[in-house]
């Protein structure tokens, strides 16, 4: 597995859960810098004054019990610690402030936060936020190192002579197109995928020349607009994905507003600069399973080594769609539930059309078992899967792995302002096609932040598997008996599990 390297924030003053204040009584004695084991009070040689406290490293009030608590030990009583008021405004119900800050920390260090941040649960009031793993039996605990735990997934389970692609982690990068995101962000994702032995997806935006060195780690997406789809890009790809629908906006097709269609984007998409691009909802050449099979056969003929993935949203007959994809010859069925997507998806679509992915996964898993084809199809889930424990819950419900999109942007310090659809609108230089903004992020920085975050996630998966006596993530697939839903427990049973967080946000 790749090495984690400290990759600090691009900003001078990173946001933390707590604010550490230092008033004018400070005499620069340096005692706080000597005492704090978390590096909150950095002090450099030949500097007479300490620099501004690194608030985001402070563990807050729980430090009061420690002998090294800076506020208590300051001889001038010049220090104070309080909750950062930005915690009430940052994020949203699915990605609350604590989850965002925790993922920033993981992306910086490759470790789980020391600060008391809730990074597994949000405030949505449903879905994965209401699902818990049952308390494991201590007798089952496996005392083995992370290196002996297998977190890999197999993409080709059909044994049809095509490559049996194995990924080192049970997740890979979702489709983000050239045009929706800054080019350094996309290349950084590709570089991270290469180091992690994983994949990332081109989305519907074609194949810039900057992608070519990482072609073995790119999924080429063939979507309804066919933007940038060429024979050579299909030949590049180890996996070709047919995107029939996106969970965030099923029935609407892809959206790229004119602000983002720069000359470079227009050239690759073979369209007109400044024109908004709306993909049609259906493939107008596909109206049956037989038509779908013709599409898959077409790709297989062009690239005899490519695996075929079929991405669809989550209709009520998701189980039938999965079986149809299998008999059409797909290797991977990728269901994208509601609550996925970026700020470019309208809320009315995200909240009202597709089935939540936590409903779709067990339904599809059981149906594939009953049809006798579950072991021949790689089942990937996405749409509102935010963190390591969401991935684990999806696998326990029946998926083989997950596709991650928003968390990648969070690792690059996204603040969830939902201005992704406008050209210069991204406050953090991530979802932009503006050259001046986009190149504020370096490919190397983005790459290492993603590697760090996923390695922190792997630590969580390894510990979870150890608790249940498992040596491989494959043993977790379909183990819904290890899960409970808080809404189906009586009050006494519910008290045994961590309650769903409740907090009023200023949105």
TORLUMPA-426713 format. One line per 2 residues: number of its first residue (from 1); their letters; for each residue x, y, z of C-alpha. Coordinates in steps of 0.1 Angstrom, whole numbers, plus 5000, padded with zeros to 4 digits. Example, Ala and Ser with C-alpha at 12.3 -4.5 7.8 and 13.67 -1.06 7.14 Angstrom:
REM TORLUMPA-426713
1	AS	5123/4955/5078; 5137/4989/5071
END
This chain:
REM TORLUMPA-426713
1	XX	5000/5000/5000; 5012/5036/4993
3	XX	5029/5056/5020; 5011/5085/5037
5	XX	5028/5118/5038; 5017/5149/5057
7	XX	5000/5172/5032; 4988/5204/5050
9	XX	4960/5227/5039; 4966/5251/5011
11	XX	4953/5279/5033; 4971/5298/5060
13	XX	4945/5293/5087; 4928/5259/5084
15	XX	4893/5256/5100; 4891/5237/5132
17	XX	4863/5226/5156; 4877/5248/5183
19	XX	4892/5283/5184; 4922/5288/5206
21	XX	4925/5324/5217; 4957/5342/5229
23	XX	4952/5376/5244; 4976/5405/5250
25	XX	4987/5392/5284; 5009/5366/5266
27	XX	5046/5372/5274; 5059/5346/5249
29	XX	5073/5323/5275; 5068/5293/5252
31	XX	5054/5271/5279; 5023/5262/5258
33	XX	5045/5251/5229; 5065/5229/5252
35	XX	5035/5213/5268; 5011/5207/5239
37	XX	5017/5172/5223; 4993/5180/5194
39	XX	5014/5209/5180; 4986/5235/5185
41	XX	5012/5262/5196; 5041/5260/5171
43	XX	5071/5281/5179; 5102/5285/5157
45	XX	5137/5292/5166; 5148/5329/5164
47	XX	5112/5340/5166; 5105/5360/5197
49	XX	5067/5357/5193; 5047/5324/5189
51	XX	5027/5322/5157; 4990/5319/5155
53	XX	4977/5287/5172; 4969/5258/5148
55	XX	4933/5255/5161; 4924/5225/5140
57	XX	4948/5204/5160; 4932/5213/5193
59	XX	4912/5185/5210; 4891/5210/5230
61	XX	4876/5206/5264; 4885/5170/5268
63	XX	4921/5182/5272; 4911/5198/5306
65	XX	4918/5165/5323; 4954/5164/5311
67	XX	4984/5178/5329; 4995/5196/5298
69	XX	4962/5215/5293; 4975/5249/5280
71	XX	4947/5271/5294; 4953/5258/5329
73	XX	4991/5260/5328; 4995/5294/5312
75	XX	5011/5316/5339; 4994/5348/5325
77	XX	4960/5332/5318; 4963/5344/5283
79	XX	4948/5314/5266; 4912/5303/5259
81	XX	4895/5275/5240; 4859/5277/5227
83	XX	4838/5260/5200; 4843/5276/5166
85	XX	4811/5293/5156; 4816/5282/5120
87	XX	4805/5248/5131; 4769/5260/5129
89	XX	4772/5271/5092; 4797/5247/5076
91	XX	4783/5218/5057; 4748/5204/5055
93	XX	4727/5176/5070; 4744/5148/5050
95	XX	4779/5163/5053; 4779/5181/5086
97	XX	4808/5202/5098; 4825/5176/5119
99	XX	4825/5150/5091; 4841/5176/5068
101	XX	4867/5186/5093; 4875/5150/5101
103	XX	4881/5141/5064; 4903/5172/5060
105	XX	4924/5158/5089; 4925/5123/5073
107	XX	4936/5138/5040; 4963/5158/5057
109	XX	4977/5130/5079; 4965/5096/5068
111	XX	4953/5090/5103; 4919/5091/5121
113	XX	4913/5124/5140; 4924/5129/5176
115	XX	4899/5157/5180; 4864/5145/5191
117	XX	4849/5147/5156; 4819/5125/5145
119	XX	4830/5113/5110; 4808/5083/5105
121	XX	4773/5098/5109; 4754/5128/5097
123	XX	4722/5146/5106; 4700/5133/5077
125	XX	4677/5114/5099; 4677/5083/5077
127	XX	4697/5060/5054; 4732/5051/5066
129	XX	4728/5076/5095; 4702/5053/5111
131	XX	4721/5020/5104; 4746/5006/5129
133	XX	4769/4976/5131; 4759/4952/5159
135	XX	4783/4951/5188; 4808/4923/5180
137	XX	4816/4894/5203; 4850/4901/5219
139	XX	4858/4865/5215; 4858/4869/5177
141	XX	4885/4896/5177; 4915/4888/5154
143	XX	4947/4902/5167; 4964/4906/5134
145	XX	4981/4936/5117; 4965/4956/5089
147	XX	4989/4940/5064; 4973/4906/5069
149	XX	4938/4919/5061; 4925/4918/5025
151	XX	4905/4948/5014; 4906/4940/4977
153	XX	4877/4934/4953; 4875/4915/4920
155	XX	4859/4933/4891; 4856/4904/4867
157	XX	4838/4874/4882; 4826/4860/4850
159	XX	4858/4842/4841; 4853/4849/4805
161	XX	4889/4852/4794; 4891/4890/4800
163	XX	4914/4903/4827; 4904/4896/4863
165	XX	4911/4932/4875; 4917/4933/4912
167	XX	4915/4966/4931; 4933/4970/4965
169	XX	4904/4989/4981; 4867/4982/4980
171	XX	4859/5015/4963; 4870/5036/4933
173	XX	4865/5071/4920; 4832/5081/4904
175	XX	4827/5099/4872; 4839/5135/4871
177	XX	4842/5150/4837; 4867/5174/4821
179	XX	4845/5205/4822; 4829/5199/4855
181	XX	4862/5199/4875; 4896/5216/4873
183	XX	4921/5196/4853; 4947/5193/4881
185	XX	4919/5178/4903; 4911/5151/4877
187	XX	4948/5143/4871; 4954/5142/4908
189	XX	4926/5117/4912; 4942/5096/4884
191	XX	4976/5097/4901; 4961/5086/4934
193	XX	4942/5058/4917; 4975/5046/4902
195	XX	4992/5045/4936; 4963/5029/4953
197	XX	4959/5003/4925; 4924/5016/4919
199	XX	4904/5033/4892; 4888/5067/4885
201	XX	4862/5076/4859; 4864/5101/4830
203	XX	4827/5110/4834; 4810/5123/4803
205	XX	4837/5148/4794; 4861/5130/4771
207	XX	4898/5122/4774; 4923/5150/4776
209	XX	4958/5142/4767; 4968/5147/4803
211	XX	4949/5115/4812; 4969/5093/4788
213	XX	4998/5084/4812; 4973/5070/4836
215	XX	4951/5052/4811; 4953/5019/4829
217	XX	4936/5035/4859; 4908/5053/4840
219	XX	4873/5041/4833; 4860/5055/4801
221	XX	4824/5065/4804; 4801/5062/4774
223	XX	4771/5083/4783; 4740/5094/4764
225	XX	4756/5126/4750; 4785/5106/4737
227	XX	4808/5136/4744; 4844/5128/4736
229	XX	4837/5091/4729; 4862/5078/4703
231	XX	4876/5045/4694; 4910/5053/4708
233	XX	4896/5063/4742; 4877/5030/4743
235	XX	4909/5012/4734; 4928/5030/4763
237	XX	4904/5018/4789; 4906/4987/4812
239	XX	4869/4993/4820; 4842/5010/4798
241	XX	4812/5022/4816; 4778/5027/4800
243	XX	4760/5055/4820; 4722/5051/4815
245	XX	4713/5074/4844; 4727/5092/4874
247	XX	4711/5087/4908; 4712/5124/4916
249	XX	4691/5133/4885; 4675/5103/4868
251	XX	4654/5112/4838; 4672/5145/4833
253	XX	4705/5136/4816; 4738/5153/4823
255	XX	4741/5190/4828; 4771/5213/4820
257	XX	4762/5250/4820; 4777/5273/4794
259	XX	4800/5291/4820; 4821/5259/4821
261	XX	4823/5252/4784; 4857/5268/4777
263	XX	4875/5265/4743; 4893/5234/4756
265	XX	4862/5218/4769; 4843/5226/4737
267	XX	4871/5211/4716; 4871/5177/4734
269	XX	4833/5175/4735; 4831/5186/4699
271	XX	4806/5214/4707; 4804/5252/4708
273	XX	4822/5273/4734; 4798/5289/4760
275	XX	4769/5267/4750; 4752/5248/4778
277	XX	4753/5210/4773; 4724/5188/4783
279	XX	4727/5151/4776; 4695/5133/4766
281	XX	4681/5110/4792; 4680/5078/4772
283	XX	4704/5062/4747; 4681/5066/4717
285	XX	4695/5034/4703; 4686/5013/4734
287	XX	4650/5004/4742; 4654/4968/4752
289	XX	4678/4943/4768; 4687/4932/4733
291	XX	4696/4967/4723; 4717/4970/4754
293	XX	4735/4938/4746; 4744/4952/4711
295	XX	4760/4982/4729; 4780/4959/4751
297	XX	4790/4937/4722; 4801/4968/4703
299	XX	4825/4978/4731; 4838/4942/4735
301	XX	4845/4940/4698; 4865/4973/4698
303	XX	4885/4964/4730; 4888/4927/4737
305	XX	4904/4933/4770; 4880/4958/4785
307	XX	4855/4950/4813; 4820/4964/4809
309	XX	4803/4984/4836; 4767/4995/4835
311	XX	4757/5025/4856; 4720/5031/4862
313	XX	4700/5049/4888; 4678/5030/4913
315	XX	4643/5025/4899; 4617/5004/4917
317	XX	4626/4974/4895; 4663/4978/4901
319	XX	4666/4940/4906; 4653/4933/4871
321	XX	4677/4959/4857; 4706/4941/4873
323	XX	4696/4907/4859; 4692/4923/4825
325	XX	4727/4938/4827; 4741/4904/4836
327	XX	4725/4886/4806; 4736/4914/4783
329	XX	4772/4905/4792; 4782/4932/4818
331	XX	4809/4925/4843; 4799/4952/4867
333	XX	4765/4966/4876; 4768/5000/4892
335	XX	4737/5013/4909; 4737/5050/4918
337	XX	4711/5060/4944; 4697/5094/4953
339	XX	4717/5119/4973; 4747/5114/4952
341	XX	4761/5139/4927; 4776/5173/4932
343	XX	4761/5208/4935; 4752/5206/4898
345	XX	4723/5183/4905; 4690/5201/4914
347	XX	4677/5194/4949; 4642/5185/4935
349	XX	4658/5157/4916; 4681/5145/4943
351	XX	4654/5143/4970; 4624/5130/4950
353	XX	4632/5107/4922; 4656/5078/4927
355	XX	4654/5051/4954; 4679/5056/4982
357	XX	4708/5033/4977; 4704/5016/5011
359	XX	4670/5003/4999; 4683/4992/4965
361	XX	4713/4972/4976; 4696/4944/4996
363	XX	4668/4941/4970; 4693/4936/4942
365	XX	4716/4913/4962; 4687/4890/4971
367	XX	4673/4889/4936; 4707/4881/4921
369	XX	4711/4852/4946; 4677/4838/4937
371	XX	4686/4840/4900; 4718/4821/4907
373	XX	4741/4847/4892; 4752/4867/4922
375	XX	4787/4852/4922; 4792/4861/4885
377	XX	4785/4898/4888; 4804/4926/4906
379	XX	4778/4948/4923; 4790/4984/4930
381	XX	4769/5009/4949; 4771/5047/4950
383	XX	4749/5077/4958; 4753/5092/4993
385	XX	4781/5069/5004; 4803/5094/5022
387	XX	4828/5076/5044; 4845/5044/5053
389	XX	4817/5031/5075; 4791/5039/5048
391	XX	4812/5017/5024; 4813/4989/5050
393	XX	4775/4991/5055; 4769/4990/5018
395	XX	4790/4959/5015; 4773/4942/5045
397	XX	4740/4949/5028; 4751/4930/4997
399	XX	4774/4952/4974; 4809/4942/4965
401	XX	4822/4977/4967; 4813/5014/4963
403	XX	4820/5044/4941; 4832/5076/4958
405	XX	4828/5111/4944; 4820/5138/4969
407	XX	4845/5125/4995; 4873/5130/4970
409	XX	4864/5167/4968; 4861/5170/5005
411	XX	4897/5157/5008; 4907/5186/4986
413	XX	4890/5210/5011; 4856/5214/4995
415	XX	4832/5233/5019; 4799/5221/5003
417	XX	4788/5255/4991; 4770/5238/4961
419	XX	4782/5263/4935; 4797/5235/4914
421	XX	4777/5243/4883; 4792/5278/4877
423	XX	4825/5284/4859; 4842/5305/4885
425	XX	4818/5297/4913; 4839/5272/4933
427	XX	4853/5289/4963; 4880/5262/4967
429	XX	4892/5259/4931; 4879/5224/4927
431	XX	4848/5224/4905; 4859/5250/4881
433	XX	4872/5254/4845; 4887/5288/4851
435	XX	4925/5284/4846; 4935/5310/4872
437	XX	4914/5293/4899; 4920/5257/4888
439	XX	4957/5258/4890; 4957/5269/4926
441	XX	4956/5231/4932; 4986/5211/4922
443	XX	4983/5175/4909; 5008/5163/4935
445	XX	4989/5179/4964; 4955/5164/4953
447	XX	4971/5130/4947; 4986/5128/4982
449	XX	4955/5141/5000; 4935/5114/4984
451	XX	4960/5087/4992; 4961/5098/5028
453	XX	4923/5098/5031; 4919/5063/5016
455	XX	4946/5049/5038; 4928/5063/5069
457	XX	4896/5046/5056; 4915/5014/5052
459	XX	4925/5015/5089; 4888/5017/5098
461	XX	4879/4988/5075; 4907/4967/5090
463	XX	4896/4974/5126; 4860/4965/5117
465	XX	4870/4932/5101; 4892/4924/5131
467	XX	4863/4929/5154; 4842/4904/5136
469	XX	4870/4878/5131; 4873/4884/5094
471	XX	4904/4884/5073; 4889/4898/5041
473	XX	4864/4924/5031; 4848/4897/5009
475	XX	4836/4879/5040; 4815/4910/5048
477	XX	4795/4909/5016; 4758/4903/5023
479	XX	4762/4901/5061; 4732/4921/5068
481	XX	4728/4901/5100; 4755/4923/5114
483	XX	4735/4954/5109; 4706/4970/5128
485	XX	4683/4999/5119; 4675/5022/5148
487	XX	4639/5027/5137; 4632/4990/5141
489	XX	4645/4987/5176; 4625/4992/5208
491	XX	4637/5020/5231; 4657/4997/5254
493	XX	4676/4981/5224; 4682/5015/5208
495	XX	4700/5027/5239; 4728/5002/5232
497	XX	4738/5019/5200; 4752/5054/5193
499	XX	4722/5077/5188; 4717/5095/5155
501	XX	4732/5129/5159; 4708/5158/5162
503	XX	4718/5193/5156; 4702/5224/5142
505	XX	4722/5238/5113; 4721/5273/5100
507	X	4716/5267/5063
END
